[in-house]
Amino acid sequence: MSNPAASNPAAPQPAAHHSNGNAASEPAIVAALGARSVVLVGMMGAGKSSIGRRLATRLGIPFVDADAEIEKAAGMSIPDIFATHGEPDFRAGEARVIARLLDGGPQVLATGGGAFMNPDTRAAIAAKGVSIWLNADFETLMRRIKRRHDRPLLHTDDPETTLRQLIDARYPVYGLADFTVQSREVPHEKIVDEIVEAMRAGPLPRGAAPDASTRGDVAS
């Protein structure tokens, strides 16, 4: 989950260190965001948390990991939430936490793999954020996920088939995101460069007026 030291919203690194050659793009992006969040969506293993931390540092805004916030609110790990309360209860709490977090922009917000599947969550993100799909292919995801044992949806007899089924169900919905960037086996700073370039080229969606009805309570 989130590394407290890495998630500290430090000042942006000097523009001279950026490899994309657009030193003026980051302040322009942050200005265009206003109070909105940059919301990373995609499958487990797409790199949302690790890339999100680097993107937040690049933009000079905080990084927030929605899964870490869900665990904090629930007082237990996500695998334990699944085991104790089941997926429907987890999804309901996830939607409430993300709705609350979206009121805290500007920030980079990494969401869980199933969060964007909720129509209400997608609407809240459209109103208060700019969504970016980190699109990774099956082989990349499988290679990364095998290193981890905290993915409840893949605790099946055939994780590869389960992952393919999740990809088939989720990728058309992820495709509704405002921007798509390919997540692959390259240095994460390169992915950050590509996200910044996509947002710079824009235009960024305007979003909708904040709606108090989208605010939620902390999951419990």
MIFIVEX-297831 format. One record per residue: x, y, z of N, C-alpha, C, CB in turn; residue number from 1. Coordinates in steps of 0.001 Angstrom, whole numbers, plus 500000, padded with zeros to 6 digits. Glycine has a CB too. Example, Ala and Ser with C-alpha at 12.3 -4.5 7.8 and 13.67 -1.06 7.14 Angstrom:
    n.xx    n.yy    n.zz   ca.xx   ca.yy   ca.zz    c.xx    c.yy    c.zz   cb.xx   cb.yy   cb.zz  domar
  513190  494310  507800  512300  495500  507800  513200  496700  507800  511308  495527  509046      1
  512850  497750  507080  513670  498940  507140  512900  500030  507870  514084  499402  505725      2
//
This chain:
    n.xx    n.yy    n.zz   ca.xx   ca.yy   ca.zz    c.xx    c.yy    c.zz   cb.xx   cb.yy   cb.zz  domar
  500842  498807  500000  500000  500000  500000  500878  501244  500000  499047  500005  501221      1
  500308  502329  500434  500998  503598  500350  502186  503667  501293  500046  504719  500644      2
  503301  504188  500805  504484  504430  501613  504385  505844  502166  505798  504231  500784      3
  504273  506043  503482  504076  507379  504024  505130  508362  503578  504052  507325  505506      4
  506387  507913  503496  507432  508833  503075  507254  509223  501628  508802  508220  503286      5
  506901  508228  500772  506760  508519  499349  505532  509342  499067  506709  507245  498552      6
  504470  509223  499912  503230  509922  499639  503230  511340  500180  502080  509161  500215      7
  504327  511747  500842  504411  513099  501339  504429  514058  500165  505651  513287  502222      8
  503482  515033  500079  503401  515916  498923  504566  516885  498882  502093  516680  498934      9
  505717  516413  498463  506906  517240  498417  506801  518240  497278  508161  516377  498263     10
  507667  519251  497332  507701  520233  496249  508125  519554  494973  508649  521401  496580     11
  507673  520055  493801  508034  519428  492538  509521  519487  492292  507302  520083  491397     12
  510055  518473  491637  511465  518455  491310  511755  519540  490280  511892  517067  490787     13
  512996  520036  490233  513328  521085  489279  512997  520668  487862  514792  521449  489382     14
  512499  521619  487072  512081  521312  485708  513234  520790  484873  511487  522540  485051     15
  514470  521194  485196  515613  520744  484409  515792  519244  484472  516870  521423  484879     16
  515215  518581  485484  515355  517134  485619  514319  516379  484801  515246  516735  487074     17
  513333  517079  484251  512276  516407  483516  512771  516011  482137  511039  517300  483406     18
  512387  514825  481702  512892  514321  480436  511977  514629  479265  513102  512849  480528     19
  510810  515275  479507  509888  515474  478395  510093  516788  477670  508485  515400  478885     20
  510962  517654  478194  511273  518866  477469  510191  519928  477546  511531  518537  476061     21
  509160  519750  478347  508093  520724  478468  508086  521272  479891  506721  520097  478104     22
  509098  522083  480218  509287  522527  481591  508114  523349  482095  510557  523328  481704     23
  507407  524034  481190  506310  524902  481610  504983  524167  481702  506177  526057  480659     24
  504953  522877  481320  503665  522191  481230  503071  521885  482595  503817  520911  480448     25
  503922  521556  483592  503381  521141  484883  502593  522255  485569  504504  520680  485787     26
  503124  523486  485701  502308  524546  486310  501020  524808  485533  503114  525834  486405     27
  501074  524697  484213  499869  524922  483407  498834  523836  483672  500220  524962  481908     28
  499294  522592  483831  498374  521489  484115  497721  521686  485474  499110  520135  484066     29
  498532  522027  486479  497986  522216  487823  496992  523372  487839  499116  522471  488836     30
  497305  524439  487115  496375  525569  487048  495068  525155  486390  497003  526739  486280     31
  495163  524339  485335  493956  523891  484636  493131  522941  485500  494329  523208  483320     32
  493798  522190  486372  493065  521276  487258  492191  522033  488245  494038  520378  488016     33
  492687  523146  488752  491957  523842  489802  491884  522960  491035  490543  524235  489328     34
  490659  522677  491495  490467  521835  492685  490223  520379  492333  489307  522352  493507     35
  490391  520027  491073  490109  518656  490660  491295  517736  490917  489735  518619  489186     36
  491020  516436  490901  492034  515399  491105  492415  514755  489783  491529  514332  492086     37
  493654  514302  489707  494065  513407  488623  493822  511999  489149  495593  513632  488187     38
  492896  511278  488529  492460  509981  489048  492985  508868  488143  490908  509916  489152     39
  493819  508009  488691  494376  506894  487940  493479  505676  488097  495811  506577  488406     40
  493087  505104  486963  492243  503912  486969  492944  502817  486176  490830  504213  486377     41
  492513  501580  486396  493110  500454  485687  493165  499226  486564  494502  500807  485202     42
  493649  498145  485984  493688  496863  486666  494710  496840  487795  493992  495766  485680     43
  494499  495918  488723  495534  495613  489706  496815  495248  488962  495088  494455  490658     44
  497926  495794  489421  499195  495518  488758  499540  496481  487645  499178  494150  488215     45
  498670  497460  487368  498963  498420  486299  499972  499468  486733  497688  499102  485842     46
  500234  499577  488031  501230  500531  488518  500638  501841  488993  502223  500808  487449     47
  499356  501839  489355  498693  503100  489705  499343  503781  490911  497218  502850  489992     48
  499700  503001  491924  500274  503605  493131  501699  504094  492893  500259  502601  494284     49
  502543  503257  492320  503939  503654  492134  504070  504786  491118  504774  502456  491686     50
  503330  504711  490029  503363  505785  489040  502684  507024  489604  502682  505344  487723     51
  501602  506819  490363  500895  507953  490942  501758  508782  491871  499693  507475  491680     52
  502575  508116  492678  503469  508856  493578  504429  509731  492787  504257  507887  494476     53
  504981  509187  491729  505924  509954  490915  505219  511097  490191  506622  509040  489900     54
  504015  510841  489713  503262  511892  489030  502928  513025  489997  501972  511320  488412     55
  502550  512692  491220  502240  513720  492212  503460  514585  492509  501726  513078  493500     56
  504621  513949  492630  505851  514701  492852  506136  515617  491672  507031  513750  493083     57
  505935  515110  490466  506164  515917  489264  505259  517151  489246  505927  515072  488000     58
  503998  516950  489628  503040  518056  489583  503091  518932  490834  501638  517513  489402     59
  503727  518434  491901  503805  519200  493132  502501  519229  493902  504231  520591  492832     60
  501726  518140  493807  500459  518023  494532  500469  516710  495321  499232  518078  493547     61
  499569  516544  496301  499606  515322  497123  499244  514072  496329  498658  515461  498304     62
  499709  512938  496842  499299  511634  496333  498446  510947  497381  500528  510762  495962     63
  497336  510341  496935  496458  509601  497837  496156  508248  497208  495142  510392  498127     64
  496304  507190  497993  495996  505832  497558  494634  505469  498144  497114  504806  498006     65
  493613  505319  497288  492258  505048  497773  492202  503751  498569  491277  504981  496602     66
  492925  502714  498140  492901  501450  498872  493449  501625  500288  493710  500385  498121     67
  494520  502409  500422  495081  502653  501754  494085  503405  502626  496398  503444  501651     68
  493351  504339  502019  492356  505094  502780  491177  504200  503182  491854  506296  501959     69
  490820  503260  502325  489754  502311  502666  490184  501452  503852  489402  501416  501447     70
  491416  500965  503817  491923  500150  504922  491958  500947  506222  493323  499617  504595     71
  492357  502205  506120  492405  503057  507311  491002  503256  507880  493046  504423  506979     72
  490034  503515  506993  488663  503756  507443  488040  502495  508051  487804  504251  506276     73
  488342  501334  507446  487737  500084  507907  488479  499472  509078  487682  499092  506779     74
  489736  499864  509272  490529  499284  510352  490965  497864  510065  489753  499315  511630     75
  491010  497488  508788  491485  496150  508413  491964  496186  506968  490363  495074  508597     76
  492716  495156  506582  493236  495099  505220  492119  494784  504232  494352  494051  505114     77
  492373  495071  502957  491370  494780  501940  491091  493274  501840  491826  495323  500583     78
  492108  492395  501859  491784  490957  501887  490896  490581  503063  493059  490136  501939     79
  491120  491204  504232  490287  490898  505399  488864  491435  505218  490917  491489  506674     80
  488737  492602  504555  487395  493131  504290  486635  492162  503393  487471  494541  503632     81
  487282  491686  502338  486651  490715  501442  486248  489462  502208  487598  490349  500285     82
  487165  488967  503037  486910  487708  503747  485816  487850  504794  488185  487212  504408     83
  485770  488997  505448  484832  489186  506555  483468  489681  506093  485408  490158  507555     84
  483467  490614  505142  482218  491288  504764  481767  490984  503336  482379  492775  504924     85
  482674  490484  502496  482315  490188  501115  482556  491361  500183  480876  489776  501039     86
  482584  491061  498891  482878  492095  497908  481818  493196  497849  483023  491471  496553     87
  480503  492905  497895  479521  493998  497814  479705  495051  498903  478120  493434  497900     88
  479981  494605  500132  480198  495555  501222  481464  496370  500976  480292  494819  502571     89
  482508  495697  500478  483738  496420  500156  483475  497482  499103  484824  495452  499672     90
  482743  497128  498049  482497  498081  496963  481692  499281  497439  481767  497396  495814     91
  480745  499060  498325  479954  500170  498851  480842  501130  499647  478804  499644  499737     92
  481704  500569  500491  482628  501407  501246  483623  502117  500347  483367  500577  502265     93
  484091  501412  499325  485028  502000  498369  484413  503226  497708  485435  500968  497304     94
  483163  503125  497272  482495  504243  496608  482365  505436  497551  481110  503816  496102     95
  482044  505178  498810  481907  506274  499773  483242  506965  500014  481341  505753  501098     96
  484289  506185  500176  485612  506763  500444  486087  507580  499255  486635  505658  500768     97
  485941  507060  498036  486401  507802  496861  485609  509095  496698  486274  506937  495593     98
  484295  509061  496945  483493  510281  496867  484019  511334  497845  482012  509971  497161     99
  484389  510883  499044  484948  511826  500023  486306  512352  499571  485080  511155  501398    100
  487162  511461  499088  488507  511873  498689  488480  512870  497539  489329  510660  498296    101
  487511  512750  496654  487439  513655  495507  487188  515098  495917  486352  513204  494563    102
  486740  515314  497141  486575  516678  497643  487895  517280  498102  485580  516697  498788    103
  488987  516512  498034  490267  516967  498566  491266  517416  497521  490870  515894  499365    104
  490844  517618  496272  491779  517995  495230  492291  519415  495382  491137  517835  493896    105
  493369  519766  494632  494017  518909  493634  494933  517877  494288  494816  519760  492645    106
  494980  516710  493673  495778  515597  494160  495858  514564  493047  495172  514983  495467    107
  496771  513627  493188  496766  512435  492349  496149  511326  493177  498215  512053  491849    108
  495076  510733  492668  494326  509715  493403  494404  508387  492653  492843  510149  493598    109
  495028  507391  493273  495084  506039  492706  493897  505250  493227  496428  505323  493063    110
  493121  504648  492325  491931  503909  492718  492141  502408  492521  490712  504389  491917    111
  491338  501613  493213  491390  500169  493050  490859  499740  491698  490609  499489  494150    112
  491173  498509  491320  490835  498029  489981  489355  498021  489662  491359  496670  489805    113
  488496  497816  490671  487065  497758  490412  486326  499057  490615  486461  496742  491263    114
  487005  500090  491107  486322  501325  491487  485614  501992  490313  487310  502291  492094    115
  486270  502034  489166  485738  502760  488003  484551  502035  487386  486829  502950  486949    116
  484308  500800  487800  483160  500057  487285  481842  500563  487863  483319  498580  487589    117
  481897  501287  488960  480698  501825  489604  480258  503092  488872  480961  502123  491113    118
  479052  503117  488297  478617  504300  487535  478607  505573  488372  477234  504068  486966    119
  478231  505481  489648  478219  506672  490501  479637  507189  490733  477543  506363  491848    120
  480580  506265  490901  481975  506677  491070  482501  507322  489792  482855  505472  491459    121
  482162  506748  488635  482589  507371  487369  482023  508779  487234  482148  506511  486167    122
  480780  508959  487629  480163  510287  487533  480850  511269  488479  478655  510208  487852    123
  481185  510801  489684  481869  511670  490639  483259  512042  490129  481971  510987  492012    124
  483955  511089  489526  485278  511364  488973  485170  512349  487814  485956  510060  488508    125
  484160  512181  486970  483973  513104  485846  483694  514516  486340  482827  512629  484943    126
  482973  514636  487466  482631  515946  487999  483801  516613  488703  481475  515825  488948    127
  484642  515825  489355  485660  516402  490238  487073  515946  489911  485349  516055  491663    128
  487267  515350  488755  488588  514849  488428  488836  514744  486939  488791  513522  489056    129
  490053  514352  486619  490470  514006  485264  490973  512576  485344  491581  514998  484697    130
  490361  511677  484590  490678  510250  484719  491702  509814  483683  489410  509408  484582    131
  492626  508979  484130  493678  508445  483261  493733  506940  483449  495068  509098  483571    132
  493526  506211  482361  493602  504745  482394  495024  504304  482124  492636  504110  481364    133
  495625  503608  483074  496913  502956  482851  496618  501576  482277  497765  502863  484183    134
  496761  501449  480995  496368  500250  480258  497562  499305  480135  495820  500621  478854    135
  497461  498161  480787  498535  497163  480730  497999  495881  480109  499117  496884  482147    136
  498844  495187  479340  498390  493950  478715  498413  492794  479724  499267  493615  477492    137
  497807  491691  479325  497653  490543  480229  498993  490058  480759  496939  489400  479517    138
  499978  489898  479859  501268  489342  480273  501944  490226  481317  502188  489170  479059    139
  501890  491550  481114  502496  492476  482077  501808  492368  483429  502422  493924  481560    140
  500479  492354  483414  499735  492257  484673  500037  490948  485393  498230  492374  484414    141
  500013  489840  484670  500221  488539  485294  501606  488457  485905  500023  487413  484278    142
  502590  488978  485203  503965  488944  485703  504067  489734  487017  504946  489521  484643    143
  503423  490876  487074  503496  491701  488275  502679  491123  489422  503024  493102  487970    144
  501500  490615  489112  500590  490133  490154  501145  488894  490839  499214  489828  489562    145
  501906  488078  490111  502458  486854  490708  503386  487162  491872  503206  486044  489657    146
  503892  488390  491928  504793  488768  493020  504026  489107  494294  505656  489956  492604    147
  502707  489265  494184  501896  489731  495304  500899  488653  495729  501157  491027  494932    148
  500488  488732  496986  499511  487765  497500  498339  488479  498174  500183  486799  498494    149
  498111  489759  497789  497060  490550  498434  495974  490949  497431  497663  491806  499085    150
  495694  490067  496447  494694  490357  495421  493520  489394  495602  495306  490234  493980    151
  492511  489748  496390  491436  488798  496724  490721  488220  495512  490428  489468  497603    152
  490535  489006  494466  489779  488519  493319  490524  487438  492543  489450  489668  492398    153
  491825  487302  492787  492611  486290  492081  492902  485067  492941  493909  486890  491603    154
  492260  484991  494090  492402  483794  494934  491435  482721  494426  492122  484128  496452    155
  491729  482223  493226  490894  481215  492579  491768  480055  492148  490132  481810  491366    156
  491132  478989  491669  491887  477828  491199  492654  478127  489920  490954  476655  490973    157
  492191  479119  489153  492816  479451  487868  492931  480969  487751  491994  478862  486671    158
  493951  481567  488419  494082  483023  488408  494211  483615  486998  495278  483424  489229    159
  494851  482905  486081  495028  483445  484741  493682  483605  484033  495955  482542  483922    160
  492822  482591  484138  491493  482704  483535  490691  483808  484212  490739  481366  483629    161
  490798  483911  485527  490088  484963  486248  490544  486347  485791  490301  484809  487756    162
  491854  486517  485624  492377  487808  485174  491874  488134  483776  493912  487807  485196    163
  491859  487148  482883  491353  487405  481527  489874  487810  481564  491540  486151  480634    164
  489106  487186  482431  487689  487530  482553  487517  488952  483075  486972  486538  483480    165
  488346  489335  484039  488285  490698  484558  488665  491704  483483  489203  490851  485771    166
  489690  491389  482699  490099  492274  481604  488956  492448  480615  491348  491717  480886    167
  488309  491339  480231  487211  491410  479265  486072  492283  479782  486690  490007  478948    168
  485802  492191  481081  484691  492952  481654  485043  494420  481880  484259  492327  482965    169
  486277  494665  482265  486629  496011  482728  487199  496931  481650  487615  495904  483833    170
  487932  496386  480674  488628  497273  479747  487693  498175  478942  489457  496457  478808    171
  486521  497690  478507  485618  498621  477812  485187  499789  478699  484383  497877  477317    172
  485066  499561  479994  484672  500640  480909  485863  501556  481192  484115  500056  482236    173
  487037  500972  481404  488230  501806  481568  488416  502730  480357  489484  500920  481763    174
  488005  502254  479194  488144  503054  477972  487348  504340  477993  487728  502248  476791    175
  486452  504505  478969  485691  505749  479112  486508  506846  479794  484415  505493  479903    176
  487681  506516  480282  488522  507517  480954  488904  508626  479983  489794  506860  481540    177
  489268  509773  480540  489598  510940  479712  490863  510722  478891  489765  512173  480587    178
  491843  510035  479445  493102  509771  478758  493499  508315  478986  494219  510733  479250    179
  494238  507755  478042  494785  506401  478172  496283  506452  477942  494108  505417  477170    180
  497041  505852  478847  498495  505754  478720  498868  504297  478933  499239  506693  479747    181
  499747  503774  478095  500126  502370  478177  501112  502145  479317  500731  501899  476852    182
  500755  501256  480234  501658  500852  481302  502416  499615  480836  500882  500575  482632    183
  503731  499656  480930  504552  498568  480405  505871  498559  481160  504786  498720  478868    184
  506753  497630  480763  508003  497461  481510  509054  498465  481042  508537  496024  481353    185
  508847  499707  481405  509822  500778  481180  509941  501535  482493  509392  501738  479986    186
  510980  502365  482667  511068  503148  483905  509784  503958  484120  512298  504092  483864    187
  509325  503992  485359  508072  504670  485647  508108  506150  485288  507731  504510  487100    188
  509285  506767  485341  509371  508173  484958  508962  508383  483499  510788  508694  485186    189
  509188  507389  482651  508763  507511  481256  507239  507525  481165  509340  506356  480408    190
  506575  506688  481957  505114  506692  481979  504611  508037  482485  504572  505543  482863    191
  505267  508585  483511  504891  509901  484023  505047  510948  482933  505742  510274  485252    192
  506161  510886  482195  506352  511818  481076  505176  511751  480104  507667  511507  480335    193
  504733  510531  479796  503664  510363  478819  502322  510862  479361  503550  508896  478412    194
  502088  510695  480665  500872  511233  481268  500892  512755  481202  500725  510754  482730    195
  502015  513341  481581  502129  514800  481554  501936  515321  480136  503496  515251  482107    196
  502545  514648  479162  502405  515085  477778  500954  514980  477306  503314  514258  476870    197
  500267  513889  477671  498858  513731  477274  498006  514833  477885  498320  512348  477700    198
  498241  515153  479147  497466  516208  479797  497824  517579  479249  497688  516178  481301    199
  499086  517762  478925  499507  519046  478355  498863  519268  476995  501037  519107  478230    200
  498839  518197  476173  498248  518316  474836  496738  518513  474939  498568  517066  473984    201
  496149  517859  475943  494738  518032  476305  493782  518089  475117  494584  519277  477105    202
  492739  518915  475248  492488  519753  476424  491934  518932  477577  491518  520884  476078    203
  492135  519435  478806  491558  518765  479958  490045  518965  479942  492176  519297  481280    204
  489284  517923  480282  487829  518088  480360  487480  519106  481426  487135  516743  480658    205
  486393  519809  481219  485999  520865  482150  485438  520324  483447  484986  521764  481508    206
  484832  519136  483417  484194  518604  484620  482849  519257  484829  485081  518815  485850    207
  482205  518885  485922  480893  519421  486239  480950  520176  487540  479849  518312  486310    208
  479920  520956  487808  479864  521692  489069  479783  520705  490224  478655  522665  489095    209
  480499  520972  491337  480451  520063  492479  479021  519872  492963  481326  520587  493617    210
  478708  518638  493325  477373  518283  493793  477508  517676  495173  476661  517300  492814    211
  476920  518327  496165  477060  517851  497536  476536  516440  497709  476342  518777  498481    212
  475640  515991  496791  475058  514666  496937  476060  513570  496670  473885  514512  496018    213
  477208  513917  496014  478209  512889  495726  479124  512653  496910  479032  513276  494511    214
  479022  513463  497961  479915  513275  499098  479474  512077  499915  479956  514532  499974    215
  480465  511348  500447  480124  510133  501198  480788  510126  502557  480531  508886  500418    216
  480404  509165  503334  480945  509006  504673  482137  508066  504627  479871  508480  505644    217
  482941  508110  505677  484053  507185  505790  483510  505776  505934  484963  507551  506982    218
  484125  504845  505220  483696  503445  505319  483940  502936  506722  484436  502561  504291    219
  483119  502017  507116  483304  501428  508442  483012  499943  508368  482395  502113  509497    220
//
